Amino acid sequence: MTMAAALRHLRKGDWESAHPLVQEDESEFGCWAHGIVHLLEGDHGNARYWYRRAHRSFPASPDPAAEIAALAAALKAESP
């Protein structure tokens, strides 16, 4: 449940703890989470790279909390 742990850290704004977890996940969800990590960090250039890898559009007005909620909802929708 690496992604669940990463989400817990992201929700707390703790991108430094989430970063090594999302680096291990090459899935589209993992790349999206990696992009969110860099949004929280303030590195929008790197975040854009990870959003491209996730096949997601970079938000026009980046809102990490909204992105974290959207990622959590998408993960929940994918769960059996």
C-alpha positions in Angstrom: 0.0 0.0 0.0 2.8 2.4 -0.9 0.3 4.7 -2.7 -1.9 4.8 0.4 1.1 5.8 2.5 2.1 8.4 -0.1 -1.5 9.9 0.0 -1.4 10.2 3.8 1.9 12.1 3.5 0.5 14.3 0.7 -2.6 15.1 2.7 -0.4 16.4 5.5 1.7 18.4 3.0 4.7 16.2 3.8 6.1 16.0 0.3 9.5 14.9 1.5 8.1 11.7 3.0 5.9 11.0 0.0 8.6 11.5 -2.6 10.6 8.3 -2.1 7.3 6.3 -2.1 6.1 7.7 -5.4 9.5 7.3 -7.0 9.0 3.6 -6.7 5.7 3.6 -8.6 5.9 3.9 -12.4 2.2 3.6 -13.0 0.1 6.6 -14.2 -1.2 7.1 -10.7 2.4 7.0 -9.3 3.5 9.6 -11.9 0.5 11.8 -11.0 1.3 11.5 -7.3 4.9 12.4 -8.2 3.7 15.5 -10.0 1.7 16.5 -6.9 4.8 16.0 -4.8 6.6 18.6 -6.9 3.5 20.9 -6.8 3.8 20.9 -3.0 7.5 21.5 -3.3 6.9 24.4 -5.6 8.8 22.9 -8.5 6.2 23.4 -11.3 8.6 22.5 -14.1 9.3 19.1 -12.6 5.6 18.7 -11.7 4.7 19.3 -15.4 7.1 16.5 -16.4 5.4 14.0 -14.1 1.9 15.1 -15.2 3.0 14.4 -18.8 4.2 11.0 -17.7 0.8 10.4 -16.0 -1.0 11.4 -19.3 -2.7 14.2 -17.4 -3.1 17.9 -18.2 -1.2 20.2 -15.9 -3.8 22.3 -14.0 -4.1 25.9 -15.1 -4.3 27.0 -11.5 -2.4 24.3 -9.6 -4.1 23.5 -6.3 -2.3 20.6 -4.6 -5.3 19.9 -2.2 -7.7 19.6 -5.1 -5.2 17.4 -7.0 -4.7 15.1 -3.9 -8.5 14.8 -3.6 -8.8 14.0 -7.3 -6.1 11.4 -7.1 -7.6 9.8 -4.0 -11.0 9.6 -5.7 -9.5 8.1 -8.9 -7.6 5.5 -6.8 -10.8 4.6 -4.9 -12.7 4.3 -8.2 -10.1 1.8 -9.4 -10.2 -0.3 -6.3 -12.2 -3.6 -6.4 
